[in-house]
Amino acid sequence: MKKLCKALALILCTVMLLSTVTVAGDSGVKKVLTLEEAKKLAIENDTQYKQQDSYVKQRQEDYNDMADSYTDHVKGGSVVDKAERRINNQINLDKAYDAVEVELFNKKDFKRKSDYDVTQAYYDVMIAKYALDDAKRAMDLSSKNFEIAKIKLEFGMITKTDLSQAENAHKTAQAKYNTALSDLETEMIALGKEIGIELDISKYDIDMRISMPTISSLDFEKIKEDHIKNSIILFTQKNELDRAKSKKYLVEQEYEDYEESVRKMSEKLVEDFEDLKFEANRDYNNAQYEYDESVKELDITLKTQFAAINTLAETITTLRKSVENQKTTFAHDRIKYENDQLSKIEFEKSESDLKDLENKLMTTIVSLNSQYLTLTQYSYKTEK
């Protein structure tokens, strides 16, 4: 009996001692980087953003040079060859003008895209930090269980197999912690690349505060319209469609003008014009198809994102209930622990279970914010 009491006393002391141990590197003052600071740094340190005006200027100069040399007077070749060259000259001029429009679009859109990329990278760091917190607590608990198991073995309270299981569980927990730590370092490096500075987790931390976005007022049709107007892919495809439509019109106009100017066209000219019209119609139909397909894909993507947001919102509601239930369980366990009805290690396990649920809730809220940002990224005015 005395041997057993001594063993229990040693176990209790071990648990109390272990509870005071902290992971090396947790102490020290770190600079807390807020999301707004990160977005500001990204713009300040982005050389491409500073050069946007030069890109616009270059495209404008290219267009001006082409416009100065533009002519609809062509020499040599058949009537159809001349018509085709005149049309291509006009289309190439239109392309040069569209290139200016694209750079102006990119300049206007640069701040939005930068903010979006930085915010998503920031969210990835938040999720990694929650994962590391869970892994650290699991490792600490497994370490305590392993130390207790070693003492229990000395007093014959467990078998070597039980000790081996506790040791393996601790090694597994350590490996998961190391992986979570590596993941956090990776995400911090990725965030650092977005904002143009080197982020070391030993020197920098981030602001983990985050709120729930309002999803009840989301307007699908408005969001879809914003994506169509502001997506660079759709913007470019719309330009291509407009050029194809213009070419189709120019070919038809060339055909009609020449047909009116002669008494009768030769069969060869008619065939050549028909080939030209066929190609113009084909290019127009292809451009229209690609644009329509992109709009359809956008529609599917947005509906999927809407569904994902609603699912995440429902998950959050469920998790909040689970957290409240676990808080009640933890409160009861605290009373048991204070009345010596629950061991310290069991009490800490109950506390860790609560923290796990709270972190899962917060991780889901971060994921909801990430999905919400993807959905609504074009639904606000970008800086000019």
C-alpha positions in Angstrom: 0.0 0.0 0.0 2.8 2.4 0.9 4.5 1.5 -2.4 1.4 2.4 -4.3 0.9 5.7 -2.4 4.5 6.6 -3.2 4.0 5.8 -6.8 0.9 8.0 -7.0 2.7 10.8 -5.2 5.6 10.6 -7.7 3.1 10.6 -10.6 1.3 13.6 -9.2 4.6 15.5 -8.7 5.6 14.6 -12.3 2.4 15.9 -13.7 2.7 19.2 -11.7 6.3 19.6 -12.9 5.5 18.9 -16.5 2.7 21.4 -16.5 5.3 24.2 -15.9 7.4 23.2 -18.9 7.2 25.5 -22.0 8.4 25.1 -25.5 11.7 26.8 -26.2 11.3 29.9 -28.3 7.8 30.8 -27.1 9.1 33.6 -25.0 10.2 37.0 -26.3 8.5 40.0 -27.9 7.5 39.6 -31.5 6.3 42.2 -33.9 2.6 41.7 -34.6 1.8 42.2 -38.3 -1.8 43.2 -38.9 -3.6 42.4 -42.2 -3.9 46.1 -43.1 -0.2 46.6 -42.5 0.6 43.6 -44.7 -1.6 44.9 -47.5 0.1 48.3 -47.3 3.6 46.7 -47.3 2.7 44.6 -50.4 1.9 47.7 -52.4 4.8 49.7 -51.1 7.3 47.0 -51.9 5.9 45.9 -55.3 8.1 47.2 -58.1 5.6 46.1 -60.8 2.9 48.3 -59.2 5.2 51.3 -59.4 5.8 50.5 -63.1 2.1 50.3 -64.1 2.1 53.7 -65.6 5.2 52.9 -67.7 3.4 49.8 -69.0 0.4 51.9 -70.0 2.7 54.5 -71.6 4.5 51.8 -73.6 1.3 50.3 -75.0 0.0 53.8 -75.8 3.2 54.6 -77.7 2.8 51.3 -79.6 -0.7 52.2 -80.5 0.2 55.7 -81.6 3.0 54.4 -83.8 0.6 51.9 -85.4 -2.1 54.5 -85.8 0.3 56.9 -87.5 1.4 54.2 -90.0 -2.1 52.9 -90.5 -3.5 53.0 -94.1 -6.4 51.4 -95.8 -4.7 51.8 -99.2 -3.0 48.6 -100.2 -1.4 47.6 -103.4 -0.8 44.4 -105.2 -2.8 41.2 -105.2 -6.4 40.4 -106.0 -9.4 42.3 -104.9 -9.9 39.8 -102.0 -6.2 40.0 -101.0 -6.4 43.7 -100.8 -9.7 43.5 -98.8 -8.1 41.0 -96.4 -5.0 43.2 -95.8 -7.2 46.3 -95.2 -9.2 44.3 -92.7 -6.2 42.9 -91.0 -4.6 46.4 -90.7 -7.8 47.6 -89.0 -7.9 44.5 -86.7 -4.2 44.9 -85.7 -4.9 48.5 -84.9 -7.8 47.4 -82.7 -5.5 44.9 -81.0 -3.0 47.6 -80.2 -5.8 49.7 -78.7 -7.1 46.8 -76.7 -3.5 46.3 -75.4 -3.7 49.8 -74.0 -7.1 49.0 -72.4 -5.7 45.8 -70.8 -2.9 47.7 -69.2 -5.3 50.4 -67.9 -7.4 47.5 -66.6 -4.4 45.9 -64.9 -3.4 49.2 -63.3 -6.9 49.7 -61.9 -7.1 46.1 -60.8 -3.6 45.8 -59.3 -4.6 47.0 -55.8 -7.5 44.6 -55.6 -5.4 41.6 -56.7 -2.6 42.5 -54.3 -5.0 42.8 -51.4 -6.7 39.6 -52.3 -3.4 37.6 -52.6 -2.1 39.1 -49.3 -5.3 38.4 -47.4 -5.5 34.8 -48.6 -1.8 34.3 -47.6 -2.6 35.9 -44.2 -5.5 33.5 -43.7 -3.2 30.5 -44.5 -0.9 31.7 -41.7 -3.9 31.9 -39.3 -5.0 28.4 -40.1 -1.4 27.1 -39.7 -1.1 28.8 -36.3 -4.3 27.1 -35.1 -3.0 23.8 -36.3 0.3 24.3 -34.5 -1.5 25.3 -31.3 -3.5 22.0 -31.4 -0.3 20.0 -32.2 1.6 21.6 -29.3 -1.1 20.8 -26.8 -1.3 17.2 -28.1 2.4 16.9 -27.8 2.5 18.3 -24.3 -0.2 15.9 -23.2 1.5 12.9 -24.8 4.8 13.9 -23.1 3.1 13.9 -19.7 1.4 10.6 -20.4 4.7 9.0 -21.4 6.5 10.3 -18.3 3.6 9.0 -16.1 3.8 5.6 -17.9 7.5 5.3 -17.1 6.8 5.8 -13.4 3.9 3.5 -13.5 6.1 0.8 -15.1 8.6 1.1 -12.3 5.9 0.3 -9.7 4.4 -2.5 -11.8 1.2 -0.6 -12.5 1.4 -1.1 -16.3 3.2 -3.5 -18.7 6.1 -2.7 -21.1 3.6 -2.9 -23.9 1.6 -0.1 -22.3 4.8 2.0 -22.0 5.7 1.3 -25.6 2.3 2.5 -26.7 2.6 5.7 -24.7 6.1 6.2 -26.2 4.9 5.7 -29.7 2.0 8.0 -29.1 4.4 10.7 -27.9 6.7 10.2 -30.9 3.7 10.5 -33.3 2.6 13.7 -31.5 6.1 15.1 -31.8 6.2 14.4 -35.5 2.8 16.1 -36.0 4.1 19.1 -34.0 7.2 19.3 -36.2 5.1 19.1 -39.3 2.7 21.8 -38.1 5.7 24.0 -37.2 7.2 23.5 -40.6 3.8 24.3 -42.2 3.6 27.6 -40.3 7.1 28.5 -41.3 6.2 27.8 -44.9 3.1 29.9 -44.8 4.9 32.8 -43.1 7.5 32.7 -45.9 4.8 32.7 -48.5 3.1 35.7 -46.8 6.5 37.4 -46.6 7.0 37.0 -50.4 3.6 38.6 -51.0 4.5 41.7 -49.0 8.1 42.0 -49.9 9.8 41.3 -46.5 11.3 38.3 -44.8 9.0 36.9 -42.1 10.6 34.7 -39.4 8.2 33.1 -36.9 10.7 33.8 -34.2 10.5 37.6 -34.8 7.0 38.1 -36.3 3.5 37.2 -35.3 0.1 38.1 -36.8 -3.1 39.4 -35.5 -5.5 36.5 -35.0 -8.6 38.5 -34.6 -11.3 37.8 -37.2 -15.0 38.3 -37.5 -17.8 36.5 -39.3 -18.7 38.1 -42.7 -22.4 38.9 -43.3 -23.6 36.4 -45.9 -27.4 37.0 -45.6 -27.2 40.0 -47.9 -25.2 38.3 -50.7 -26.7 39.0 -54.1 -25.8 36.3 -56.6 -26.7 38.2 -59.8 -24.9 41.3 -58.6 -21.8 39.3 -57.7 -21.9 37.6 -61.1 -22.2 40.9 -62.9 -19.2 42.3 -61.0 -17.1 39.2 -61.9 -18.0 39.6 -65.6 -17.1 43.3 -65.6 -13.9 43.0 -63.6 -12.4 39.6 -64.5 -9.3 40.0 -66.6 -10.1 36.7 -68.4 -13.6 37.8 -69.4 -12.4 41.3 -70.2 -9.8 39.9 -72.6 -12.3 37.5 -74.1 -14.8 40.2 -74.6 -12.3 42.3 -76.5 -11.5 39.3 -78.7 -15.2 38.8 -79.3 -15.6 42.5 -80.2 -12.7 42.3 -82.7 -14.1 39.1 -84.3 -17.5 40.8 -84.6 -15.8 43.9 -86.2 -13.9 41.7 -88.6 -17.1 39.9 -89.6 -18.8 43.2 -90.3 -15.7 44.5 -92.3 -15.6 41.4 -94.5 -19.3 41.7 -95.2 -18.9 45.4 -95.9 -16.0 44.8 -98.3 -18.0 42.2 -100.2 -21.1 44.5 -100.5 -19.0 47.5 -101.5 -17.2 45.6 -104.3 -20.4 43.9 -105.4 -22.0 47.2 -105.9 -19.1 48.6 -107.8 -19.0 46.0 -110.6 -21.6 44.7 -113.0 -20.8 41.1 -112.2 -18.1 39.4 -110.1 -16.2 36.5 -111.4 -16.9 33.1 -109.9 -13.3 33.0 -108.5 -13.8 36.3 -106.7 -17.2 35.1 -105.3 -15.5 32.0 -103.9 -12.6 33.9 -102.4 -15.0 36.3 -100.7 -17.1 33.4 -99.5 -13.9 31.9 -98.0 -13.1 35.2 -96.3 -16.6 35.4 -94.9 -16.5 31.8 -93.8 -13.3 32.4 -91.8 -14.6 35.6 -90.3 -17.8 33.9 -89.2 -15.9 30.9 -87.9 -13.6 33.2 -85.8 -16.6 35.1 -84.5 -18.5 32.0 -83.6 -15.5 30.6 -81.8 -14.9 33.8 -79.9 -18.6 33.9 -78.9 -18.5 30.3 -77.8 -15.4 30.8 -75.7 -16.9 33.9 -74.0 -20.3 32.2 -73.4 -18.5 29.1 -72.0 -16.5 31.3 -69.6 -19.6 32.9 -68.4 -21.2 29.5 -67.9 -18.2 28.3 -66.0 -18.3 31.4 -63.9 -21.9 30.8 -63.1 -21.1 27.2 -61.9 -18.1 28.4 -59.9 -20.1 31.1 -58.2 -22.9 28.8 -57.4 -20.4 26.3 -55.9 -18.9 29.0 -53.8 -22.3 30.1 -52.6 -23.1 26.5 -51.6 -19.7 26.2 -49.9 -20.3 29.4 -47.9 -23.7 28.3 -46.8 -22.2 24.9 -45.8 -19.5 26.6 -43.8 -22.0 28.8 -42.1 -24.0 25.8 -41.0 -20.9 24.1 -39.8 -20.0 27.1 -37.7 -23.4 27.1 -36.1 -23.0 23.4 -35.2 -19.5 24.0 -33.9 -20.6 26.9 -31.7 -23.1 24.5 -30.1 -20.4 21.9 -29.6 -18.1 24.5 -28.0 -20.9 25.5 -25.6 -21.5 21.9 -24.7 -17.8 21.3 -24.2 -17.6 24.4 -22.0 -20.3 22.8 -19.8 -18.4 19.5 -19.7 -15.1 21.4 -18.8 -16.9 23.3 -16.0 -18.1 20.0 -14.5 -14.6 18.5 -14.9 -13.1 21.6 -13.1 -15.4 20.9 -10.2 -14.4 17.3 -10.2 -10.7 18.2 -10.3 -11.0 20.7 -7.5 -12.7 18.0 -5.4 -10.0 15.4 -6.2 -12.4 13.4 -8.3 -10.4 13.9 -11.5 -6.7 13.7 -12.1 -4.7 16.7 -13.3 -3.9 15.0 -16.6 -7.5 14.1 -17.2 -8.5 17.7 -16.4 -5.9 19.1 -18.8 -7.2 16.7 -21.4 -10.7 18.1 -20.9 -9.3 21.6 -21.3 -7.4 20.6 -24.4 -10.6 19.1 -25.9 -12.3 22.4 -25.4 -9.4 24.3 -27.0 -9.4 21.9 -29.9 -13.1 22.7 -30.6 -12.6 26.4 -30.2 -9.7 26.3 -32.7 -11.7 24.2 -35.1 -14.5 26.8 -34.9 -12.0 29.7 -35.5 -10.3 27.8 -38.4 -13.7 27.3 -40.0 -14.5 31.0 -39.6 -11.2 31.8 -41.3 -12.1 29.4 -44.1 -15.5 31.1 -44.5 -13.8 34.5 -44.7 -11.4 33.1 -47.4 -14.3 31.7 -49.4 -16.3 35.0 -48.9 -13.3 37.0 -50.2 -13.0 34.8 -53.3 -16.7 35.3 -54.0 -16.9 39.1 -53.4 -13.4 40.2 -54.5 -14.9 42.2 -57.4 -17.8 43.6 -55.4 -16.1 46.7 -54.2 -14.5 49.7 -55.9 -10.8 49.4 -56.7 -8.4 52.3 -56.5 -7.7 54.1 -59.7 
